[in-house]
């Protein structure tokens, strides 16, 4: 039976000269793997080849778990072409779709992550977009929605508050949160946080609470490095676009 959804393209693989395998994030369907037969033909009944980050209205036929579904039609509504005008915007957008695809299980709906990705891609395309801050907010909220962010206000070992005034603070992926200077000696895996990272985390917490708080580039860069470090530890390897989006944007 055919199903409909709003979707964002996360990944594409050429299957043949005329067909693609596409990984899409559906708002109500979650991550989908679909065979887009004949999508690369000039006159394709499915709507044509699908580009990374493209958003559109999807019609598809699901298949049993573990096998490919079939893409019936994809009508593009947002191409996000503005992201392709600069390396920082493009690399950030590509990292965000890679992150969403890596953290979410197939066919497990996360409409809030879809909305986060939709809004972040749209914001990146605006001329005045603070690219590092957009990425920091997206990583921070996506990890939260995936249940992987942990507490970023207190030490995971002793519960002591950790903030911009703290000295010698760390983040430990294995501990699932911050580690204060008094507890860090007993934690082997850790990432040292400077004042900019702690101030950035404090700013993101304030924004989540509804308070308008600026996130300067230096703070956003520090937070992005920490969160990308956490993602790499959770997945067992860094994402392919991480070094382009995180390091090249400094």
C-alpha positions in Angstrom: 0.0 0.0 0.0 1.3 3.4 -0.9 2.2 5.8 1.9 2.8 9.6 1.8 5.2 11.7 3.9 7.3 14.9 3.9 11.0 13.8 3.5 14.6 15.1 3.3 17.2 13.3 1.3 20.1 12.1 3.6 22.1 9.9 1.2 22.0 8.6 -2.4 23.8 5.7 -4.0 23.9 5.0 -7.7 22.3 1.5 -8.3 22.5 1.5 -12.1 22.8 3.9 -15.0 19.2 4.9 -14.4 18.3 4.1 -10.8 19.3 5.2 -7.3 19.0 3.9 -3.7 18.0 6.8 -1.6 18.0 7.3 2.2 15.3 9.7 3.3 14.2 11.1 6.6 10.4 11.1 6.6 8.7 13.3 9.2 6.3 10.5 10.2 8.1 7.5 8.8 11.7 7.9 10.1 14.7 6.9 8.1 13.7 5.1 4.9 15.8 3.2 2.3 14.0 3.2 -1.0 14.8 2.0 -4.5 14.2 4.9 -7.0 13.8 3.0 -10.2 14.6 5.1 -13.3 15.0 8.3 -11.3 18.1 9.3 -13.3 16.2 9.2 -16.6 15.5 12.6 -18.1 11.8 11.8 -18.2 11.3 9.9 -14.9 7.9 9.0 -13.6 9.2 9.3 -10.0 10.3 13.0 -10.4 13.9 12.7 -11.5 17.2 12.2 -9.6 17.1 13.2 -6.0 19.9 15.5 -4.6 21.3 15.5 -1.1 19.4 17.8 1.3 16.5 18.1 -1.1 13.1 18.2 0.6 9.8 17.2 -0.9 6.5 15.3 -0.8 7.2 11.6 -0.9 5.0 8.7 -2.1 6.5 5.3 -1.5 5.7 1.6 -0.9 7.2 0.2 2.3 8.8 -3.3 2.3 9.4 -5.6 5.3 12.1 -4.6 7.7 15.6 -5.1 6.3 14.7 -4.8 2.6 14.3 -1.8 0.3 11.0 -0.1 -0.2 10.1 1.5 -3.5 10.0 5.2 -4.2 6.9 6.0 -6.3 7.2 9.7 -6.5 9.2 12.6 -5.0 8.1 16.1 -5.7 10.8 18.5 -4.6 9.6 21.5 -2.5 13.0 22.8 -1.2 16.3 22.3 -3.1 18.4 24.4 -0.6 20.4 25.6 -3.5 21.7 28.5 -1.4 23.8 26.1 0.6 25.8 25.3 -2.4 27.1 28.8 -2.8 29.7 28.5 -0.1 31.9 25.7 1.4 31.0 26.4 5.0 27.3 26.3 4.4 27.5 23.2 2.2 29.8 21.3 4.5 27.6 22.1 7.5 24.4 21.0 5.7 26.1 17.7 4.6 27.3 17.1 8.1 23.8 17.6 9.5 22.1 15.1 7.2 24.9 12.6 7.9 24.4 13.1 11.6 20.7 12.6 11.4 21.1 9.4 9.4 23.7 8.0 11.7 21.9 8.6 15.0 18.4 7.5 14.0 17.3 3.9 13.6 15.5 2.9 10.4 11.8 3.3 10.4 11.8 4.9 13.9 9.8 8.2 13.5 11.4 11.3 15.1 9.2 14.2 13.8 11.0 16.6 16.1 14.4 15.8 14.5 12.9 16.2 11.0 11.7 19.6 12.1 15.1 20.5 13.5 16.8 19.5 10.3 14.2 21.3 8.1 14.6 24.5 10.1 18.4 24.3 10.3 18.8 23.8 6.6 16.5 26.7 5.9 18.4 29.0 8.3 21.7 28.0 6.8 20.5 29.3 3.4 19.8 32.8 4.8 22.5 35.4 4.0 23.0 36.4 7.6 23.1 32.8 9.0 25.6 32.3 11.9 26.8 29.0 10.5 28.7 27.7 13.6 25.8 28.6 15.9 23.2 26.9 13.7 25.3 23.8 13.7 25.8 23.9 17.5 22.1 24.2 18.1 21.3 21.4 15.7 23.9 19.0 17.2 22.9 19.9 20.8 19.1 19.3 20.1 19.5 16.3 17.9 21.7 14.5 20.5 19.1 15.3 23.1 16.2 13.9 21.0 18.2 10.8 20.3 18.7 10.3 24.0 22.5 10.7 23.8 23.2 14.2 25.1 23.4 13.7 28.8 23.4 16.4 31.5 25.6 19.3 30.4 25.2 21.4 33.5 26.7 19.2 36.3 29.5 16.7 36.8 28.4 13.2 35.8 30.4 11.7 38.7 29.7 13.9 41.7 26.8 16.1 40.6 28.7 19.4 41.2 27.6 22.3 39.0 29.9 22.9 36.0 29.7 26.2 34.2 31.8 29.0 32.6 33.5 29.8 35.9 34.6 26.2 36.4 38.3 25.3 36.0 39.6 22.2 34.5 36.3 20.9 33.2 36.0 18.0 30.8 33.4 16.1 28.8 33.4 12.3 28.8 31.4 10.4 26.3 31.6 7.2 28.3 30.4 9.0 31.4 27.6 10.6 29.4 28.3 14.2 30.5 30.6 16.7 32.0 33.3 15.9 34.5 34.7 18.4 37.0 38.4 18.9 37.9 38.0 17.0 41.2 36.7 13.9 39.4 38.7 13.9 36.1 41.6 11.9 37.3 39.4 8.8 37.6 38.0 9.1 34.1 40.3 7.8 31.3 38.2 9.0 28.2 37.7 12.7 28.3 37.8 15.9 26.2 39.1 19.0 27.8 36.8 22.0 27.7 38.0 25.6 27.7 36.0 28.7 28.9 34.5 29.2 25.4 33.1 25.7 25.4 31.5 26.0 28.8 30.1 29.5 28.0 28.7 28.0 24.8 27.0 25.2 26.6 25.6 27.7 29.1 24.2 29.8 26.2 22.6 26.8 24.6 20.9 25.9 27.9 19.6 29.4 28.2 18.2 29.4 24.6 16.5 26.1 25.3 14.9 27.7 28.3 13.5 30.5 26.1 16.0 33.2 26.9 17.5 35.0 24.0 21.3 34.5 24.4 24.0 35.1 21.8 26.3 32.3 20.8 29.6 33.9 19.4 31.5 32.0 16.8 34.4 31.0 19.2 31.9 29.5 21.6 29.9 27.7 18.9 33.2 26.3 17.4 34.2 25.0 20.8 30.8 23.4 21.4 30.8 21.9 17.9 34.1 20.2 18.5 32.9 18.7 21.8 29.7 17.4 20.4 31.4 16.0 17.3 33.8 14.2 19.6 30.9 12.8 21.5 29.2 11.6 18.2 32.4 9.9 17.1 32.7 8.1 20.4 29.1 7.0 20.4 29.3 5.7 16.8 32.9 4.2 17.1 34.2 6.5 14.4 34.0 10.1 13.2 31.4 11.0 10.6 32.9 11.6 7.1 31.9 15.3 7.0 33.0 16.1 10.6 36.4 17.5 9.8 35.1 19.7 7.0 32.1 21.1 8.9 33.8 21.3 12.3 37.5 22.0 11.7 37.3 23.9 8.4 34.7 26.3 9.8 37.1 27.7 12.4 
